[in-house]
Amino acid sequence: MSKYAIAGLGVTPQGIIGGTSAERLAWDAIELALADSGLAREALNGYLFQPGFGENTTGMAASRAALGANVTLQVNSSGATGILSIVSAIGLIEAGTADYVVCVHATNARSQAVTVGEGEENEHAVFGLFSPGAQNALRAQRWFHQYGTSSADLAELAVALRYNAALRPDAFRYGAPLTIDQHQNSRFIVRPLRLFDYCLVTDGAIAFIVTTAERARDLRPKPVSILGMGACHDAGQGYSCGSSTLLGDANMNVEPARSRVFGAAGLSLDDIDVFQFYDAFTILLALQLEAWGLCGPGEAGDWVRAGNFRWDSARPCNTNGTLHSWGYVQGFTPLAEGVRQLRGEGGATQVARARTALVTNVGLTGAGQAQSAVILGAL
């Protein structure tokens, strides 16, 4: 897999960006990625995009940016799309239909006052799981019951995420640290999840350019190698097994994504220098820390409490505060931070001598939960 690389990165400001559109933000991110890579726009002949919340993107940004795109493709597996767009880009390159593919996600949900993840309306329903927040609240309740954990354990994760973001000027929550008491006194959204157990809703866009490692070496920035990829989905794991869904025990099933991504990279967990986990909810992050093996089942809160997770710890994770405290560009957010860390562009939270990064994505689709993972390496 190391024959492919990310050769350009474009990240717009994150926050409340009025007077613009998701399509315009996508265009801005493309221009930033082109400038970062030094690639001529006519050479960028593949365009992949994930439609955003708010005003959905339609691919118009490819025309506005005057790309030489032979193919444009919409991909959407919810929060798992960022990494799966890399898979799709590699497929286009391998098939000979493109040489350089830009992958983009843009959203203006914050300025459009969109309630992200509110779920589908059903006028006939009396009760039910209508949103990702409700589903993850049920998952948190099960985690509490099974392991004797509590909301205070989730608070440790929220505080650590904000600790990282508070040091980064590019983060929406820059300069605004969070305390355990603030978390515990925040209002419930869906019990037992509180306000600070939820991620942000922001405006912004991210684009990255995928090509072969050989071509990437001729471009301007330090390329980041794609060492291994893996994915799993409820549809393949089977609902009857329980652990990959909201049924059964509280553990998250990350197979076969875990075995495939480490097998392709030829690495183990101990070879990873920095981790960027998908963190739409603190419980989702806790379960990933446990499932990927950084700590045991039910131990995520204690693991963070012991001094792990923060950017300056022995196990640095989510170094810019990611979805929780940096900005919400779905699976593209942790991907961009993984690339930045390996290029030495992490600013105040740069991990020293970072050479490898594990990035995860998690999305809720009509067919159940989708998970994807990639290991990136510094070339």
N, C-alpha and C positions, 0 to 999 in steps of 0.2 A: 504493500500500500504506500510505501515511502516514495514511490515514483510520482506522487501527486503532492501539491502544495497550495497553501493560501498565499497569494502573491500581492495582495493589495487590500487595504481596509479603509472603509469610509464610515465615520460615526458622526452624526449630527449632534447638536446640543439636545439634551433631554429635559423635559419639564413641561411648561405650559407655553406653547408656541402659537400664538394667535395669528390670524390673517393668512393662513397657509392651508394647504391640503395634504392629505397623505401622499398623493401622487407627486406633489412638489417636494415633499420631504424625501421620497424615494429617489427623485432626480438629484437632489442635493447630495444624498449619500453616494450615488453613482459617481458624481463629479469628484467627490472627495476620494473615493477608491481609485479612480483613474489618476488623479494627481499624486496619490500616495505611491502607486505602482510605476508611474511613468509610461504606462501603456497607451498607445494611440487608440482613440475611441473606435476607429474603424476595425481594429484588430479584435475588439471585444465582440465575439460573434455568437454568444449564448446568453440568454437572459432568463433567470428563474426568479419568481417572486411569490411571496406568501401574502395573500390579501390581509389587510389590517383591520383593526377595530375602528369604529368611527366611519369615515368615508373609505370604503374598500378600494384598494388599488386594483387597477385593471390591466396593468402592463403598459399604460400610456407613457410612463417615464422612459421606456426604451426608445420610443420615437422622439420624445423631447430631448433626450441626450444624444440623439443622432448616432446610435450605436449601429455597428455593422452586424446586427444579430441575424443569424441564419435560423434561429429557433427561439421562441419565447414560450415559457411554460409556467403555468400556475401550479404550485404544490401546496398542500395544506394537510398536515396531520397535527394541527393545533400546536401545543407547546413543543412537540417533538420535531417540528419542521426544520428548524435551523440546521441541525446535523443531517437530517434526511435530504436537505437541499444539496449538501455536499455530495452525498451518495448519488443523487440525480445528476449533478454536474459532472462527476467522474464518469457516469454512464454515457453522457453525451460526448465527452472527450474520447472515451474508449471506443465508442461507435464511429468516430470520425466525423461527427456532425458539427463539432465545435472545437476550438483550440483554447479559448479563454472564455470562461463563463462567470458572469457576475450574479450573485445571489443576494436578494434584497428583501427586507421587511420594513414597512413603514406604517406608522399609526398616528392619528391625531385624536385619539379617544379622549384625552384629558380636556382639550379645548372644546371638544364637541359634547362634553359632559355625558359620555357613554358609560353605563354601568357594565364594565367588563365582567363576563362570567355570571351574568344574572340568570341565565338559563332561559328556556323557552316558556312562553306564556301558555297556560292551559286554563281556560275559564271554567272548565268542568272539574278541575282537580281540587280536592279538599286538603290533601297533604301529600308530601313526596319529596324526593331529592331533586330540586329544581336547579341547582347550580353546582359548580365545582367546589364552592365554599361549603355548601351543605354536605357534599360527599366527603370532603376532607374533614369536616367536623365529626362525622360519624367514625371516620378512620382514627381521629385523635381520641375519641371517647373509647374506642376499642383498645388503643395503645395504653391509655390510662388504666383501664380495667385489667389488661393482661400483665402489665409490668409494674403496676403501682406507681407510675409516673404521674405528673400533674402539669398544669398550665405553667408552673414555675420553671419546669424543664424546657418548655418551648420558649419561655422568656429568655433563657440563656442564649438561644440561637438568634432571636431578634436583636438582642443587645450586641452580640458579636458581629452580626451583619452590619448594624448601624455604626459600630466602632470602625469597621473598615471604610464604610462610605463617608463618614464624617471627616476623614483625612483627604478625600479626593475632590478637588475643585470641580471635576466633571460630573460628579454625582448630584442627583436631585436633593439628597439629604446631606449635602456637604455642610460641615460645621454644626450639625444637629445631633449630637450623641443621644442615646436612649438609655434609660436605667431600668432595672428590674421593676421598681415600683411604678414607673410610668407604664410599663407593659401591663402589669397586674391591675392597675387602676383604669386602664382603657376599657371602653365599652365592648360588650359582646356584639359580634356580627351574627354568627350562628354558633350557639353554645356547643362546645367549650372554646371556640376560637374567638379571640379578641381582635380589636382593630389592628394591633401591631403584629398579629399572626398572618396578616394578609400582605401581599406585595403591593407595589405602587400601580397607579394608572398614569401614564405620561404620554406626551407627544414625542416623536423622534423616529429616527430610522438608522439602520445599519446595513452596509453592503460589503461583501468581500468577493474577491476574484479568485477563482479556482483554475489551476492549469497544471501542467506537468512540472515536476521538480526541475527538470532540465531547462524548460522555458523560464521558470521563475527565477533562476539564477541570473538571468540577463536583465531583470527588472530592477527598479530603484531600491525598494526596501529590503530588509532582511526577510527572506521568505520563511514560512513556517511549514514544516513537513507534516503530512497526514500519515501517521504511523499505523493506525488501525481503527476500524469502525465496527459497531455492533448495534443490533436493535432487537426489541421484543415487543409483543403486543398481546393483549388479553385474548384476541381472537385465536392466536396460535398457542398460547399457554393453556387455554381452556378454563372457562369459568368454574368448572367443577373442582379445580385444585384449590380454590379459595384464597391462597396467599397472594395472588396477583390482582385481586379485586377487593371490594369492600366487604366481602364475605369471609368467613373463617377467621384465622388469626390476623394479628396486626402487622405481620412482617410483609415487606415489599419484595416481590419476586423480580430480580433483574436478569435472570437467565432467559435466553441465551446471549443477551447483550454483553454481559460481563465476560463470559468465556471467549466470545468471538473477538471483542475489542482487544483483550490482553493477548489472545492467541495470535492475532494478526500482527500486533506490535512486537511480539516476542518479549514482553515485559511482565512484571508482577506489580502488585500494589505498592510495594516498597520502592519501586523504581520511579514512582510519580513524585514530582517536586511540588506541584501545585494543583489544587482541585477547584473546579467550577461546577457546582451542582445546581440544578434547576430548583428554584426556591419560590414558587408561587405562593406557598403556604409553609409556615414553619414546620408543621407536622410532615409535610412532603419531604422537606430537607432532612428532618430527623430520621425518617425511615430510610432515606438513601444513604446517610452516613452509616447506618447499621447494615443495610443490605450490601453495600459495596465493601464492607469489612473494616472500616476505620474504627469501629467499636462494636460491641456485642449488642444483641437485641435488648431494647429498653434502656440502653446506656448513653444515648446521644446527649441528653442534658448533662449528665455527670461528666462525660467526655469533654464537652465544651467548658463546663465549670472548672475542670482541672487545668485549663489553660491552653487547650487545643483550639483549632479552627481559625483564630484570628491571623491576619496576614503575617504577623511577626512571630508566630508560634512554630513549633516543630512540624506541624501539619497544616500549612496555610490553605484556607478554603475561601472561595467567593470574595476575592481580594478587593473588589470595589463596592461590595454590598449588593451587587447583582440586582435581580428583580425586586427584592425587598426594599432596597434603599438607594440604588443607583438609577435605574430606569427600566421601564417595561417595554422591551422589544422582543418579547417571548423568548424562544430558544436562541435567538441571535445575540442576546445580551451576554450570557456566559461564554459563548463562542468568541465574541469580540474581546472579552477580558482575557481569555486563554491566549489568544494571539498577542495581545499587548504584553502580557507577562513574558512570553517567550522572545519577544522583540526588545525587551528591556524598557518598555514604555509604560510601566505601571505607576510611575510617579512616586507619590508619598507612600504607596503600599507595594512597591516593587519587591518581589521576593528575590533575594540574592541567589545568583547562579541557577536560576530556573531554566531547566533544559527540557522538561517534559510536563505536559498538562493533561489531566483527564477532565473532559467536559461532558455533562449529561443534559439531556432534554427529557421532559415528561409532558405528554399532552392527553387530553380527554377527547376522544372521537366517538362517533356514533357506534363504532364497533368495540368500544371499551378503551382502556388506557394504553397509550403508545409510549414506548421509551426508546431513546437512542443515545448512543455514546460514541465519543471519538477520543483518541489519544493523539495529541499534537506534539511535535518535537522541533526544537530549534535546529535549523540547518547550519 
